[in-house]
Amino acid sequence: MVEGYANWRLHFAWGSPNKPHNNKLLAKLSLDHFALQPTANAQVGHLGYWVGQEDGYTRKITSFTRPLRDLYENYLLNAFEPLSNFEIRDYEYVKGAVLPGLEKLASIDDVKLRKARRVGDGIEFAKGVFFKIVVDDGAYSYRSHFADLESSFGYLLTSGFACVVLPVSSGEDLIKKVNSFREQETLMAENLFAWADGLAANFLMESCRIEPDLWKVMMITDPDEFVSPPSTEELPWLYFVVDDDRRLKEKGLDLLYEWIDRARSDENNYASRLSGLLRVGQNFQVGKSLPSYFASHIISSSKLFAEMEGPILEEQIFSQFNAEEKTPPQVVQFESSLQSQYKSIGNTDFDLDRIEDSINNIEVSKEFNISKASSNFDCEIIREYREIRASDVQLKLVSNRDLILKLGLGFEEMGQEVINQIKNKDPLFYLYYQSLHAIEESPLN
């Protein structure tokens, strides 16, 4: 329920991912959704100060992923043999890929592309493939890295992602191995997510510089050195984490700034605000479990990509596990429950247009006196709202009293944080709403 509410609130603030826009009224409040990107202002002096600002911005702008982070951390604590229900498969250059077991019904386009023999056949796919990139230095221990990530993989698998630990020796080697996998698994590898740290992070950045459209999302943890970004305008969604000591050194921070600034050039609200993220951490260790902020970023960004490009119909997914041999992990069932609850929330969204239409009908039927209404319950938020929608002739038929009630109820649905912001911004509106709401709720009314 909490995850569904967080997503609803994000969409309410930013619009839908395929038709993004800022909610003009909420944008006037100091909500996390509208935090200002530090790169929007010129940076003066040492860029280490800018790193600190970026850390604060990232924590605010990704606050909506908190429910996902909690679910992930709870899964890590309780997971038992997380990979027991999943197939592990070897490819030419990619060994030990763990597959989620998702299938969908083949379309006529799939048949034309020879992905299936006939329409309606089951074909294997994944919502994305997560690669943990490590250095192939001859002393590489696949078992060690894989064992550290088993629980993280288990969570991503139950969310529909294939998972791979991939050793590489250079950026070119990484490109060769990943492209070979893509050629063999076109449906599986439509969306590629990668995480790397240390020297492997250098290889990952190099692969992006050579082939910018290879990755959908890149997560970089404290690279040995920063490399310059590609010259292309479009970059993958980027998420950097640097050691706290790193920001004390000027070397490389200018390149980091360039990566982040370039990643935010997209006009889409979601692409601009959820790419080029930067956090400050401490004592990084290679090969440990996936941090919760990365896991939540993978899942949330995947859902947003689907909305931008046209979501996969859930009814197409007819078999996640072989029911005779495997039992779906509890997380899958829980996720389905969240989706069901989110649909319920979606059906009762706070829609100002719909509310205003209803109010209009009521006011017109009562032959409401406009001049009398405009002189009552005047306050800053009501004036701003009317100014924003000045072109709406019908809004003039709505009384300030009813507008306060309807807006106030909508703000309450968004949570206590929004109510507190409203109270600070316009105490008179808050006072009016509390009084009018109490009257409406009174048994004598």
N, C-alpha and C positions, 0 to 999 in steps of 0.2 A: 504494500500500500504506500509506504514512504517513497520507494523508488518511483512509482507511478506519479505521485504528487510532485516529486522533484523534477521529473521530465515535463509534466504539464506546466509547471511554473516557468521552466526554461523557455518552452514554446510560447507561453503567454507574453514573456518579456521580449523575445527575439523574433517571434513569428515562426512559421514552419521552415525547415532547412531548405526546401526548394523554392520558397517565396519569403525570404527573410525580411524583417523590418523591425525597427525599434518601436516598442510601445511608448508613444510620446509622453503619456502621463507618467508611467513608471520611471522613464528615463530622467525625470526631474528629481527623483529620489536617489539617495546615496546607497543603492542596493549593489550587492556583489556583481550582479549581472551586467552592470554598466560601469565597472571599474575602468579607469583610464589606463591605457597601455603606456608603460614608461617610454617606449620608443616614439611616442607621439610628441614628446618634448626633446629638445636638444640636450645632450648630456654634456655637462661641464665637469672637467677634472677627471679623476681616476674612475674608470669604468667599474671598479669594484663596488662603488656606491650604487651604480645602476643595477648590478647583479642583485643586491639586496632589495631594491624596489621591485625587480622582476619576480623575486621569490614571493613577496607579498601579493603581487598581482595574480600570480598563478594560483595561490591558495584561495583567493577570492573567486576567480572566474571558474574554478573547477569545484566550487563548494557543492554544486548540485550532484556530484558523483559520490558524496559521502555515504549514501545508502549502499551503493555498489561496493565501496571499500570495506564497509562493515560486513557485508555478505561474504566477500572474498576472504577476509581475515578469519571469520568464523569457520569457513570451509577448511582453511589450512589447519586450524586447531583440531578439527574433528574428522578429517579425511582418513580413511583406512583403505589401503590398497587402491588408490585412486585410478590406476590405469588398468585394473583387472578386466574391465568390460569393453576395452577398446583394442582395435587391431593396430599392430605395429608393422610397417611395411618399408622395404628397402627399394630405392630407385638407383639409377646409374651413379649419380654423384651425391645424392641425399640418402643417408642411411638412418634407419630408426625413426621414420616419420610416424607419429601417432595420429590416427584418423578418427574423426568424431562419429562416423557411421551414419551420416545424414544422406538421405536420398530424396529426390523430387521426381515428379512426373515429367517425362520428356515432352517438349513442345515440337511443333513442326520445324522450327528453326534448328533445334537440336538434331533432328533427323537429317536435315539438309547438311549440317556440319559433320555428320557421321559420328555424333556423340551417342546416338541410340539407333536401334534398328527400326523402331516404329514409335509413333506417338503413344504416350501412356506408359512406356517402359520406365522402370526405375533407373535413374542415373545418379551416380555419387557426386556429392558436392560438399562444400564447406562455406561457412560465412567468411572465412579468411584463413590464412596460414600464418602462424606466429613462429618466427625464426629467432632463436638465441644464437647469435654469432659469437664464436670463440676462435682463438688462435690455434692453428694447426702447426705446432712447433716441433713435432716429432715425439714429444713427451706427453702429448695430449691423452687424457684419460676420459673416454666417452662416458664410462660408467659413473665417474665422479660427478661430472656436470649434469648428467641425466638424473642421477639420484637426487641431487639438490633441487631439481625443478619438477619432480614428479607431482607433488601436490599442486603446484602452480599450473602445470599442464592439465591436471585433472579438472580444475575449475574451468579453464578455457575450453576444454573438450566438451564439458556439459553445456557450455554456451555456444557450441557449434563451430569451434575453431580447431583446425589441425595444428600440431605442434612439432617442432624440429629443433634439435641441437645441431648446428652446422659448423664444423671446423674449416677455416679458410686460411690461406697464406698471404692474400693480398686483396685489394679491391677488385682487380680483374678476375681473380679466382672465384671470388664471391659471385660476381655477375655470371660467370660461366655456369656455376653450379645451380644457381637459382633459375636462370633461363632454361636450363635443361629440364628442371623440374616443372616449370611452367608449360613447356611444350608437351610433356607427358600428361599433365593434369590441368587442362585448361579451365575446367569449371572449379576445381579445388583452389586454384591459385589466382583467381581474379583479383583478390585483395590481399596484399602481402604486408605484414607488420614485422618489424625487426627491432631487436634490442641488443646492444653491445656495450662493453665497457673496456677501458684501457686501450691497448693496441688494437683490439678487435673493433673498437669504436672508430679508430682511424680508418680501418678498412671499409667500414660501413659508410662513413662520410665520403670516402673516395669513390665508392660504387655509385653514390648519388651524384657526385660531380661528373662522372663519366656517363651515367644513364639515369637522369633525373626522374623519369617516370617509372622506374623499377618498383618503388615502394609507395604504399599508401600512407604509412606512418612509420617514422623513425624515432626510436628512443635511445638517447645517447647518455651514458653515465661516465663522467670524468675521463675523457679520452687522454691518451698520452700527449697528443698534440692536436691543435685545431687546424683544419685545412680550409681553404677558401671554398665558398659555395659555388655551384654551377652558374653559368651566365644566363641560363633560361629564367623566364619570369616566374613560372610555376614550380613550386617545391612541394614535396610531401608534407604532411602535418608533422611538425617537429616538437619533441619534448626533450629538453636537456636537463641533466642534473650534474652539478659540479660540487666538488669538495669545498668546504668552508674556507680552507686555506688557499684555494685556487684564486679566489677573488682578490686576494692581497697582491697577486702578481699581475702586472699589466699585460705580459706577453700572451697573445692568443685571444684576449678578451675582445679586441677589435674585430677579429674574425667571427667570434661567437655572436657579437652584436650584429654583424652583417647577415649571418644565417637567420637570426630571429627577425630582424627588420624586414628581410625579403620574404620570409614565410607569412608575414601579415599583410602582404600587398593585395590579397584577394578581396574583392568587394563584398563577398558573402559574409554576413555576420559570424556565422559558425566557423567558416574556414579561417577568418581573420583572428578571431578571439581564442579559438581552441588549437591554433597552431603557433609555433614559436614560443612555447611555454618553457619556463626555466625555474628550477628549484635549487636550493642550497642544501647539501647534506653533509654528513661526516662519516669518516672511516668506512669507505666503500670496500666491499670484498667481492672479488670476481666469482661467479658461478653459484651464488646463493639464490634463494627464491625470488620470484618476480615481485617487486614492491607493489603495494596495493594501489598506489596512484597510477602506476603503469597498467596494471590489470584493469582498473576501472576505465582508464583512457582507451584501451583497446576495445572494450565492449561498447562503451558509449559512442565512440567515434564510428564504429562499424554500423551501429544503428542509424546514425546521422547520415553516413554515406548512402545507406539503403534508401533513406527518405529523399535524399538529393537526387538519386538516380532512378527512383521508382522501386518501392519495397518489394521484396519477394513475398508472394502470398503464402501465408502460413499453411493454408490448406494444401499447398503443393507438397509439403513435407509429410510423407505418409509413413516413413519408417526410420526411426533413429536408431533402434536396436533390434536385433533378432529376438523376438519375444520368447522363443523356445529355449534360447541358450543364455540370454542376458537379462539382467534386471536393471531398469533405468535407475541411476543414482538419484538420491532424494533431491539434489539440487535441481535436476531437470523438472521434477514435479513442482518444486517451489517456484521456479522461474515461470512455469505455465500459470501458476496461481497469480503471480504478480502481473503477468500480461492480461489475465482475465480482469483483475481489479483495475488495471490501468484503463482497459476499454470502458469499464463502468464509469471511471472518472471522466474519460473523454466524452462520454455521452451527456455529462452534466457540466461541461465547461462553462465558465463565467463569460458569456458572450454579450458584450455591451450592445451590439447591433440588435440582437434578438430581444434583449431587455427593453431597449428604447422603443422598438416596434410595439411591444406589449403596452408600454406606458402611453405611447402615442394614441393607441386605440382607446385606452381608458380615458385619457384627458379629452380627446375629441368627443367621446360620447357624453362627457360631463359638461361640454361647452366651457372649458376652463378659461378663466380670465387671465390672459398672458401678462398684462401689466402688473396685476396684483402679485402674480407668482414671482416675477423678476425682482420685486422689492423685498422679498423675504428670504431668510437663510443665506444671505450673501457671504461668501468667504473665498479665500485665495484659490483653493483647489477647484471649486465650482467655476470661478471666473476663467481659470486656465483651461479647464476642460471645454467650456463653451468657446473659448478663443481657438483652441485646437480644431474644433469641429464647427467653426463659424459658417462653413458652407452648407451645413445640414439645416435646411429650413424647418424640418419637422422637429428638430431638437428644441426649437423655441416654444413648442407646445408642452414641453416637459417642465414641471415645477422644480425649483431648487430643492424643495423638501423631498420630493420623490427621487431626484437625482442623488442627493446625499445618501438616502437609504440604500439605493441600488449600488452605488459605488462603494459605500461602506461595507455592504455585505460581500461584495467582490473582494475587497481588501482583506476582510476577515478570512475568506476562503484561502487566501494566499499565505496566511500564517501570522504569528505574533510579531515577527521581524518587520513585516510590512506595516502592520498597525502602529508599531513604535515609530517607524519612519514618518508615517502620516501625522502622528501626534506631534512630533517635533517640527515638521514642516508647516503644519497649519492647525494649531491648537483649537481654533474656532470651529473648523470642520469636524474635528474629533468630538468636541463638546456637543455640537449639533447632532452628530450621528448617535452618540450615546443616549442623548435625551429622546430623540425620535425613535430609536430602536427600543428603548424601555417602554415608550408609549405603545408601540406596535405589539410588544409582547405582553402588555398588561391584560389580565383577564377581564378587566372592566371595559376594554376597548371594543 
